[in-house]
Structure formats: C-alpha cells, structure tokens
C-alpha cells in the first residue's frame, strides 16, 4: 500500500494542485456533459413534435379547404351543367386526398385509416355520379347529400389529429420533467462527491504545510520533534531538511551549554584567588593600607562579589536548562526527577527579608528603599529556587530602578495561589521588548545602573526557577509603579495568617 501511495505521490505542489483540480472538476464535467446530452435529446424531440404538429394542422386546414371547393364546384356543375367544372372538381378531390394520406402516415391509427377510407369511398361515389348521372337526376342529388357525411368524417379526423398533438405535447412535457429530475438527482449525487474531493485535496495540500509550520514554530521555541510527512516530494524534502536542521541545532545547543559550563567553571578558579587576595588585603595581613587603598580594595572586593554572583547565575541557568531538557526528553521519569512533595515549610517573610538584606550595599549606593509586606505564609516549595528568583528580581529592580526611588516586594493569597509582586519605579519596559525580556542574554534599551554591565540572564534564571516550581513569572500591568514582575505559585501554602503583616523600609 505504501508503495502505491509513493507511486501516486506527486513530485511538486503544483502537480498536486493540478491533479486536485482535474479530479474535482471530473464529477462536475460529467454532470454538465450528461445535462447537455439530455437537453440536446429533448431539443430534438421538441423539434420533431413541433414539426409533426404543424404538419397535422396544415393538412387538416388543406383538407377542409379542398372539401369546401369540391362542394362549391359540384353544386355549380348541377346548376350550369358545364363539363369543364368536372376537371376542377377532380383537382379539388386530389387536394383533399393528398393531406388525408399525410395525416394517415403521421397518425398511424386504425380509427384514422377507417375515416380516411370512408371519405375516399364517399368521394369516389360522388365523382362517378357527377361523371355518369344527369345533373338533374335524383341519384346525383342523393350523392351530393353525402358531402355532409364527408364533412362529418373530416371533422372527426381533425379531432383525432388534435388529440394526437396533445398526446405528443404531454409526452414531451413528461420527458422534460424526467430530464429535470435526472439532472437534479445527478447534482444531488455528484455535488457532495465534489465537495468531499475538495475537502480531501484541501487536507492533502494544507496538512503538510501546517505540519511544517508547526515544526518551524516548535523549532523556534526549542521543542524539537522528528517530522514525518506524507505529501509532495518537495515538501517531504523540506521536512527532511528541517529534521537535519533540528539535529544541527541540538548539537549547537549542546556545544553552547558545554562551553558555558566549562567557562563558568574555569572562571571560578581565578575568581577564588582574587577573592582570597582582596580578603587578605582588607584584613591588612600584608601591611597597613591607606584610606584610598582601602577604598580601591573595597571596590575590587565588591566587583569580585558581583562577578561571583554572575558566574553563579550562569551556573544556575545551565543547571535549570539541563533539568528542563531532561524532563522534555524523559517525560515518563518526570515525576522521579521532580521535587519531593515533603519539602519543609519556611516563613516567606524571613526569606524576603534575608534576600533584601543581601543587597544593602547596592541599595546604599543608589539611595533606594525596599518595602516588603504581606500575610504570614509558610510555603512548602524549594526555598533555594524561590530565593534565586527573588534575588534576581530584586537585583534587576535595583539596577533598573530610579535612583533614590522605592522598591516593593509584597505578596498575597489569590484563589489558593501565592502571588508575589516585585515592583520598582523607573522607565517602563517598551511593548516591543516585553515579550523578549525573559529570553537568555537579552538586554533591552534601558540603561543599567552600576559599574558592571549585566549579563542578561538574571530574568531568565528567575523564570526557570519559578517554572521548576510549577509556577509562573510574568511582567504584570501596574498603574501605581512603572515596572512590576509577578510570581504565581499554585497551592503551596500551609499556613496563612492575614492578621500578621510586616513592613521593612530601606536599608542604607
């Protein structure tokens, strides 16, 4: 079966379209052909009926006119006794008999033949009487009286021609009705077949294109899947090229992840030496430092800590990507790789407070203040992943927030979902950049404050951390502040106390 399908498989899309057009048009062409043949036959029959009806009508009129001439000439002969009138009589008699024979040939009925024979017999008797009898004789007078009988027989014959014409017209009407019904039944049968063929070839044409479009969309989102396509050869070749491209992208992605892991690991070794050296200098174990030297060492130590944080973010990002890829490759083992359900609960207020205190140096330099608050909540999720997400969001709010502005970290319970909002004052994110801010290494047009340029993976790490908790991180609309990131974690609360609310203002 597959060999037959491959043999019938068109090579190009245009061949498939042409084949579809030919197959779809065939039922309609057959319908038009059969309709044309039926109409042609009906037209021929109509012409024959019309010609026969006209011939019968003209023959009847000719016979009636000839009979009137015969009666007029015969009576003139009786009065004038002119032998020349007999020739005119015989001519009129022939004019009577000729259309009668035409009518007999068209009617082809016993009744019509009998009437015509009676007329011929009466006319022959009258003709002999005119030829042989005296104009004043009683026999001729009796034979002239037979003209009324001939008239009566002719009227009956004309009535038969009229009935025959009506019968022909009725049969023609019945045949026209049958043709119309046959055309209607053929249309009822062939039109649905045509529609089914249109639907079939639409699927054959659109389905492979839709599969390619979905494959390209999955390719853009990183969800790679082998494409198995049946259709025109050029689309099948395109699917094979996409499969090859997917394999190449997978290899490139693996090489990229390997490179990032190696670079991150290799950077930690010299960074550890730098941190140990700055620690020795700050402790003045190698000698006393001046105030300016202490300031320089402080800046070096601060940037070293920041560099360490960036490397940790990079490592965290690689680890989350690795876990996500493993879950996608082995969905059956996803439950085994997921976080245990019996994680210890922790106080959310303590976690937020601890996270904000880690940024006191950056807050003091920017003059910003952090306000936190919410009900007493004890989620039972992975503390370190939630901490990583909050740490990156707060760091992002400090870096892009307005100097000497405010930052809010507030949380609430909404429909059994824990919602944590991290808001800050600053320039709004342009709509054209909003859909890309969670992409790794994406950096928008907004200027980042601080001495070190950002890496563009902080928000990506935060999103990966929240997604690993089966939650959602999104850029929320907020009319009070310029920028608001919202974390939504489903069903993770064990204890909620709305009466206990805290508020911590800026650390400087």
C-alpha positions as CSV (number, residue, x, y, z in Angstrom):
1,X,0.0,0.0,0.0
2,X,2.8,2.4,0.9
3,X,4.5,1.7,-2.4
4,X,1.3,2.5,-4.3
5,X,0.9,5.8,-2.3
6,X,4.5,6.7,-3.1
7,X,4.0,5.9,-6.8
8,X,0.9,8.1,-6.8
9,X,2.6,10.8,-4.7
10,X,3.1,14.0,-6.8
11,X,6.5,15.4,-7.0
12,X,5.6,19.1,-6.6
13,X,2.9,21.1,-5.0
14,X,1.7,22.5,-8.4
15,X,1.3,18.9,-9.6
16,X,-0.8,18.1,-6.6
17,X,-2.9,21.2,-7.3
18,X,-3.4,20.3,-10.9
19,X,-4.3,16.7,-10.0
20,X,-6.7,18.0,-7.4
21,X,-8.3,20.4,-10.0
22,X,-8.7,17.6,-12.5
23,X,-10.2,15.1,-10.0
24,X,-12.5,17.8,-8.6
25,X,-13.7,19.0,-12.0
26,X,-14.4,15.5,-13.3
27,X,-17.8,15.0,-11.5
28,X,-18.9,18.4,-12.4
29,X,-17.8,17.9,-16.0
30,X,-19.7,14.6,-16.1
31,X,-22.8,16.4,-14.7
32,X,-22.5,19.1,-17.4
33,X,-22.0,16.5,-20.1
34,X,-25.0,14.4,-19.1
35,X,-27.1,17.5,-18.8
36,X,-26.1,18.7,-22.2
37,X,-26.9,15.3,-23.8
38,X,-30.3,15.3,-22.1
39,X,-31.1,18.8,-23.2
40,X,-29.9,18.0,-26.8
41,X,-32.2,15.0,-26.9
42,X,-35.1,17.0,-25.5
43,X,-34.5,19.7,-28.1
44,X,-34.5,17.2,-31.0
45,X,-37.7,15.6,-29.7
46,X,-39.3,19.1,-29.3
47,X,-38.4,20.0,-32.8
48,X,-39.9,16.7,-34.2
49,X,-43.1,17.2,-32.2
50,X,-43.4,20.7,-33.4
51,X,-42.9,19.8,-37.0
52,X,-45.4,16.9,-36.7
53,X,-48.0,19.1,-35.0
54,X,-47.6,21.8,-37.6
55,X,-47.9,19.3,-40.5
56,X,-51.1,17.8,-39.0
57,X,-52.6,21.2,-38.5
58,X,-51.8,22.4,-42.1
59,X,-53.0,19.1,-43.5
60,X,-56.3,19.5,-41.7
61,X,-56.8,23.0,-42.9
62,X,-55.9,22.0,-46.5
63,X,-58.3,19.1,-46.4
64,X,-61.2,21.3,-45.1
65,X,-60.5,24.0,-47.8
66,X,-60.4,21.3,-50.5
67,X,-63.8,19.9,-49.3
68,X,-65.4,23.3,-49.5
69,X,-64.1,23.8,-53.1
70,X,-65.4,20.3,-54.0
71,X,-68.9,21.1,-52.7
72,X,-68.9,24.5,-54.4
73,X,-67.8,23.1,-57.8
74,X,-70.2,20.2,-57.6
75,X,-73.2,22.4,-57.0
76,X,-72.1,24.8,-59.8
77,X,-72.0,21.7,-62.1
78,X,-75.6,20.8,-61.1
79,X,-76.8,24.3,-62.0
80,X,-74.6,25.1,-65.0
81,X,-74.1,21.6,-66.4
82,X,-70.7,22.6,-67.6
83,X,-68.3,19.6,-68.2
84,X,-65.3,21.8,-67.6
85,X,-66.2,22.1,-64.0
86,X,-65.6,18.4,-63.6
87,X,-61.9,18.9,-64.2
88,X,-61.8,21.5,-61.4
89,X,-63.7,19.0,-59.2
90,X,-61.2,16.2,-59.7
91,X,-58.3,18.7,-58.9
92,X,-60.1,19.7,-55.6
93,X,-60.6,16.0,-54.9
94,X,-56.9,15.3,-55.2
95,X,-56.2,18.3,-53.0
96,X,-58.5,16.6,-50.4
97,X,-57.0,13.2,-50.6
98,X,-53.3,14.2,-50.5
99,X,-53.3,15.8,-47.0
100,X,-55.5,12.9,-45.8
101,X,-52.8,10.5,-46.8
102,X,-50.2,12.7,-44.9
103,X,-52.4,12.6,-41.8
104,X,-52.8,8.8,-42.1
105,X,-49.0,8.4,-42.3
106,X,-48.4,10.6,-39.2
107,X,-51.3,9.2,-37.0
108,X,-50.8,5.5,-37.9
109,X,-54.0,4.6,-36.1
110,X,-56.8,2.2,-37.2
111,X,-59.5,4.8,-36.5
112,X,-57.8,7.4,-38.7
113,X,-57.4,4.9,-41.5
114,X,-61.0,3.9,-41.4
115,X,-62.2,7.5,-41.5
116,X,-60.0,8.2,-44.5
117,X,-61.2,5.1,-46.3
118,X,-64.8,6.2,-45.7
119,X,-64.0,9.7,-47.1
120,X,-62.3,8.2,-50.1
121,X,-65.2,5.9,-50.8
122,X,-67.8,8.7,-50.5
123,X,-65.7,11.0,-52.7
124,X,-65.3,8.2,-55.3
125,X,-69.1,7.6,-55.4
126,X,-69.8,11.3,-55.8
127,X,-67.2,11.6,-58.6
128,X,-68.7,8.7,-60.5
129,X,-72.2,10.2,-60.1
130,X,-71.1,13.5,-61.4
131,X,-69.4,11.8,-64.4
132,X,-72.2,9.5,-65.3
133,X,-75.5,10.8,-63.9
134,X,-77.6,13.6,-65.2
135,X,-77.2,16.9,-63.2
136,X,-81.0,16.8,-62.6
137,X,-81.2,13.2,-61.6
138,X,-82.3,12.0,-58.2
139,X,-79.1,9.8,-57.8
140,X,-76.8,12.8,-58.1
141,X,-78.8,14.7,-55.6
142,X,-78.5,11.9,-53.1
143,X,-74.8,11.6,-53.7
144,X,-74.4,15.4,-53.2
145,X,-76.1,14.9,-49.8
146,X,-73.1,12.6,-48.9
147,X,-70.9,15.8,-48.8
148,X,-72.2,16.3,-45.3
149,X,-71.1,12.8,-44.3
150,X,-67.6,13.6,-45.8
151,X,-67.6,16.8,-43.7
152,X,-68.5,14.9,-40.6
153,X,-65.8,12.3,-41.2
154,X,-63.2,15.0,-41.8
155,X,-64.2,16.8,-38.6
156,X,-63.6,13.5,-36.7
157,X,-60.3,13.1,-38.4
158,X,-59.2,16.6,-37.4
159,X,-60.3,15.9,-33.9
160,X,-58.0,12.8,-33.9
161,X,-55.1,15.0,-35.1
162,X,-55.7,17.4,-32.3
163,X,-55.8,14.6,-29.7
164,X,-52.6,13.2,-31.2
165,X,-50.9,16.6,-31.0
166,X,-51.9,17.0,-27.4
167,X,-50.6,13.5,-26.6
168,X,-47.3,14.3,-28.2
169,X,-47.0,17.6,-26.2
170,X,-47.9,15.7,-23.0
171,X,-45.3,13.1,-23.6
172,X,-42.8,15.9,-24.4
173,X,-43.6,17.6,-21.1
174,X,-43.2,14.3,-19.2
175,X,-39.9,13.8,-20.8
176,X,-38.8,17.3,-19.9
177,X,-39.8,16.7,-16.3
178,X,-37.8,13.4,-16.3
179,X,-34.8,15.2,-17.7
180,X,-35.1,17.9,-15.0
181,X,-35.5,15.2,-12.2
182,X,-32.5,13.2,-13.6
183,X,-30.3,16.4,-13.6
184,X,-31.4,17.2,-10.1
185,X,-30.7,13.7,-8.8
186,X,-27.3,13.7,-10.5
187,X,-26.5,17.0,-8.9
188,X,-27.5,15.7,-5.5
189,X,-25.2,12.8,-6.0
190,X,-22.2,14.5,-7.7
191,X,-22.1,17.8,-5.8
192,X,-21.4,16.1,-2.4
193,X,-18.8,13.9,-4.1
194,X,-17.2,17.1,-5.5
195,X,-17.3,18.7,-2.0
196,X,-15.7,15.6,-0.4
197,X,-13.0,15.6,-3.1
198,X,-12.4,19.3,-2.4
199,X,-12.1,18.6,1.3
200,X,-9.8,15.7,0.7
201,X,-7.4,17.6,-1.5
202,X,-7.5,20.6,0.8
203,X,-6.3,18.3,3.6
204,X,-3.7,16.8,1.4
205,X,-2.4,20.3,0.4
206,X,-2.8,22.1,3.7
207,X,-1.9,19.4,6.2
208,X,1.8,19.0,5.2
209,X,2.1,22.8,5.1
210,X,0.5,23.0,8.6
211,X,2.9,20.3,9.9
212,X,5.8,22.3,8.5
213,X,4.5,25.5,10.1
214,X,4.1,23.8,13.5
215,X,7.6,22.2,13.2
216,X,9.1,25.6,12.4
217,X,7.2,27.1,15.4
218,X,8.5,24.3,17.7
219,X,11.9,24.8,16.3
220,X,11.8,28.5,17.3
221,X,10.6,27.6,20.8
222,X,13.2,24.8,21.2
223,X,10.7,22.0,21.2
224,X,12.2,19.7,18.7
225,X,10.4,16.7,17.3
226,X,11.1,14.4,14.3
227,X,8.9,15.4,11.3
228,X,7.2,12.5,9.4
229,X,5.4,13.9,6.4
230,X,3.4,12.5,3.5
231,X,2.8,14.8,0.6
232,X,4.6,16.3,-2.4
233,X,8.2,15.3,-2.7
234,X,9.4,18.9,-2.4
235,X,7.6,19.3,1.0
236,X,9.0,15.9,2.1
237,X,12.5,17.1,1.2
238,X,11.8,20.3,3.1
239,X,10.7,18.3,6.2
240,X,13.9,16.2,5.9
241,X,16.0,19.5,5.8
242,X,14.1,20.7,8.9
243,X,14.9,17.4,10.6
244,X,18.6,17.9,9.7
245,X,18.4,21.5,11.0
246,X,16.9,20.3,14.2
247,X,19.7,17.8,14.7
248,X,22.2,20.6,13.9
249,X,20.6,23.0,16.4
250,X,20.6,20.3,19.1
251,X,24.3,19.8,18.5
252,X,24.9,23.5,18.6
253,X,22.9,23.9,21.8
254,X,24.8,21.1,23.4
255,X,28.1,22.7,22.4
256,X,26.9,26.0,23.8
257,X,25.9,24.5,27.1
258,X,29.1,22.7,27.3
259,X,31.0,25.8,26.6
260,X,29.1,27.8,29.2
261,X,29.7,25.1,31.8
262,X,33.4,25.0,31.1
263,X,33.7,28.8,31.0
264,X,31.8,29.2,34.2
265,X,33.8,26.5,36.0
266,X,37.1,27.9,34.7
267,X,36.2,31.4,35.8
268,X,35.7,30.3,39.4
269,X,39.4,29.3,39.8
270,X,40.9,32.8,39.2
271,X,38.0,34.4,40.9
272,X,38.7,32.5,44.1
273,X,42.3,33.7,44.0
274,X,41.1,37.3,43.5
275,X,38.6,37.0,46.4
276,X,41.3,35.5,48.7
277,X,43.7,38.2,47.8
278,X,41.3,41.0,48.4
279,X,40.3,39.4,51.7
280,X,44.0,39.3,52.8
281,X,44.4,43.0,51.8
282,X,41.2,44.0,53.6
283,X,42.4,42.2,56.8
284,X,45.8,44.1,56.4
285,X,47.7,40.9,56.8
286,X,50.3,42.0,54.3
287,X,50.6,45.5,55.6
288,X,48.6,48.6,56.6
289,X,46.6,50.3,53.9
290,X,45.8,54.0,53.4
291,X,42.2,55.2,53.1
292,X,42.5,55.5,49.3
293,X,43.9,51.9,49.1
294,X,41.1,50.6,51.3
295,X,38.6,52.3,49.0
296,X,40.2,50.7,46.0
297,X,40.3,47.2,47.7
298,X,36.6,47.7,48.7
299,X,35.7,48.3,45.1
300,X,37.7,45.3,43.9
301,X,36.0,43.1,46.5
302,X,32.6,44.5,45.6
303,X,33.1,43.8,41.9
304,X,34.6,40.4,42.7
305,X,31.4,39.5,44.7
306,X,29.3,40.8,41.8
307,X,31.4,38.7,39.3
308,X,30.9,35.7,41.6
309,X,27.1,36.3,41.5
310,X,27.1,36.5,37.7
311,X,29.0,33.2,37.5
312,X,26.6,31.6,40.0
313,X,23.7,32.9,37.9
314,X,25.3,31.4,34.8
315,X,25.8,28.0,36.5
316,X,22.2,28.2,37.9
317,X,20.9,28.9,34.4
318,X,22.8,26.0,32.9
319,X,21.6,23.6,35.6
320,X,18.0,24.7,35.1
321,X,18.3,24.3,31.4
322,X,19.8,20.8,31.9
323,X,16.9,19.8,34.2
324,X,14.3,21.2,31.7
325,X,15.9,19.3,28.8
326,X,15.9,16.1,30.8
327,X,12.3,16.5,31.7
328,X,11.4,17.1,28.0
329,X,13.5,14.1,26.8
330,X,12.1,11.7,29.6
331,X,8.6,12.8,30.4
332,X,7.9,9.3,31.9
333,X,10.5,10.0,34.5
334,X,9.4,13.5,35.2
335,X,7.8,12.5,38.5
336,X,11.0,10.9,39.6
337,X,13.1,14.0,38.8
338,X,10.6,16.4,40.3
339,X,11.0,17.9,43.7
340,X,9.8,15.9,46.7
341,X,6.4,16.7,47.9
342,X,7.5,16.7,51.6
343,X,9.8,19.8,51.5
344,X,10.0,21.6,54.8
345,X,7.9,24.8,55.0
346,X,9.6,28.1,55.7
347,X,8.5,31.6,56.5
348,X,8.2,33.7,53.4
349,X,8.7,37.0,55.3
350,X,12.1,35.7,56.6
351,X,13.1,34.7,53.1
352,X,12.2,38.1,51.6
353,X,13.9,39.9,54.5
354,X,17.1,37.9,54.2
355,X,17.1,38.4,50.4
356,X,16.7,42.1,50.6
357,X,19.4,42.4,53.3
358,X,21.9,40.8,50.9
359,X,21.5,43.9,48.6
360,X,22.2,46.5,51.3
361,X,25.4,47.7,49.6
362,X,23.7,48.3,46.2
363,X,20.7,49.9,48.0
364,X,23.0,52.3,49.9
365,X,24.8,53.3,46.8
366,X,21.6,54.0,44.8
367,X,19.7,55.6,47.7
368,X,16.8,53.2,47.1
369,X,14.5,51.8,49.7
370,X,12.7,48.4,49.8
371,X,9.2,48.0,51.3
372,X,8.1,44.4,52.0
373,X,4.8,43.1,53.3
374,X,2.1,40.5,53.2
375,X,0.3,37.9,55.3
376,X,2.2,35.3,57.2
377,X,2.7,32.5,54.7
378,X,4.7,29.3,55.0
379,X,5.1,27.7,51.5
380,X,6.4,24.2,51.2
381,X,8.3,24.7,48.0
382,X,12.0,24.6,47.2
383,X,13.4,27.5,49.2
384,X,16.6,28.0,47.2
385,X,14.8,28.2,43.9
386,X,12.4,30.8,45.2
387,X,15.3,32.6,46.8
388,X,17.2,32.6,43.4
389,X,14.1,34.0,41.6
390,X,13.6,36.8,44.3
391,X,17.3,37.6,44.4
392,X,17.4,38.1,40.6
393,X,14.2,40.1,40.6
394,X,15.4,42.4,43.4
395,X,18.8,42.8,41.8
396,X,17.0,43.7,38.5
397,X,14.8,46.2,40.3
398,X,17.8,47.9,41.9
399,X,19.8,48.0,38.6
400,X,16.9,49.5,36.5
401,X,15.0,51.3,39.2
402,X,15.1,55.0,39.7
403,X,17.8,56.3,42.0
404,X,16.5,57.2,45.4
405,X,13.3,55.6,44.5
406,X,11.3,52.8,46.1
407,X,11.1,49.1,45.5
408,X,8.2,46.9,46.8
409,X,8.2,43.2,47.5
410,X,4.6,42.3,48.5
411,X,2.7,39.0,48.5
412,X,-0.9,37.9,48.8
413,X,-3.1,34.8,48.5
414,X,-5.4,34.7,45.5
415,X,-7.6,31.7,44.9
416,X,-5.3,29.4,46.7
417,X,-2.3,30.8,44.7
418,X,0.6,32.6,46.3
419,X,1.2,35.8,44.4
420,X,4.5,37.7,44.9
421,X,4.9,41.1,43.2
422,X,8.3,42.8,42.9
423,X,7.7,46.4,41.8
424,X,10.0,49.4,41.3
425,X,9.9,52.9,40.0
426,X,11.7,53.5,36.7
427,X,11.3,53.7,32.9
428,X,8.6,51.4,31.6
429,X,9.6,48.5,29.5
430,X,8.7,49.2,25.8
431,X,6.0,46.8,24.5
432,X,8.3,45.7,21.7
433,X,10.8,44.4,24.3
434,X,8.3,43.0,26.8
435,X,8.0,39.6,25.1
436,X,11.8,39.1,25.0
437,X,12.8,40.2,28.5
438,X,12.8,36.6,29.8
439,X,15.0,35.3,26.9
440,X,18.5,34.4,27.9
441,X,21.1,37.1,27.3
442,X,18.5,39.6,26.1
443,X,19.2,43.2,27.1
444,X,16.7,45.9,26.4
445,X,17.3,49.6,25.6
446,X,17.0,50.7,29.2
447,X,20.3,51.7,30.8
448,X,21.5,49.6,33.7
449,X,22.9,51.5,36.7
450,X,26.1,50.3,38.4
451,X,29.7,49.8,37.5
452,X,29.3,46.4,35.8
453,X,27.3,45.7,32.8
454,X,24.6,43.0,33.2
455,X,24.7,39.6,31.5
456,X,21.1,39.4,30.5
457,X,20.3,36.0,32.2
458,X,19.0,37.2,35.5
459,X,15.3,37.3,34.5
460,X,15.8,34.0,32.6
461,X,17.2,32.3,35.7
462,X,14.3,33.7,37.7
463,X,11.7,32.4,35.2
464,X,13.4,29.0,35.0
465,X,13.4,28.8,38.8
466,X,9.7,29.6,39.1
467,X,8.8,27.2,36.3
468,X,10.6,24.4,38.0
469,X,8.2,25.1,41.0
470,X,5.3,24.7,38.6
471,X,4.7,28.4,38.9
472,X,4.6,31.4,36.5
473,X,6.7,34.6,36.3
474,X,5.3,37.3,34.1
475,X,5.5,41.0,33.5
476,X,2.3,42.4,35.1
477,X,0.5,45.6,34.4
478,X,0.7,48.0,37.2
479,X,-0.7,51.5,37.3
480,X,1.0,52.5,40.6
481,X,4.6,51.8,39.6
482,X,6.4,51.7,36.3
483,X,7.6,48.0,36.4
484,X,6.0,45.0,38.1
485,X,7.1,41.4,38.0
486,X,4.6,38.9,39.4
487,X,5.3,35.4,40.7
488,X,2.3,33.0,40.9
489,X,2.8,29.7,42.8
490,X,-0.2,27.3,42.9
491,X,-1.3,25.6,46.1
492,X,1.9,25.9,48.1
493,X,0.7,27.5,51.3
494,X,0.4,25.5,54.6
495,X,-0.3,28.4,56.9
496,X,-1.8,31.8,56.2
497,X,-2.4,34.5,58.8
498,X,-3.7,37.7,57.4
499,X,-3.6,39.5,60.7
500,X,0.2,39.4,60.9
501,X,1.6,41.8,58.3
502,X,5.2,43.2,58.2
503,X,6.8,46.2,56.6
504,X,10.5,46.8,56.2
505,X,11.8,50.0,54.8
506,X,15.1,50.7,53.1
507,X,18.4,49.5,54.3
508,X,21.2,52.1,53.9
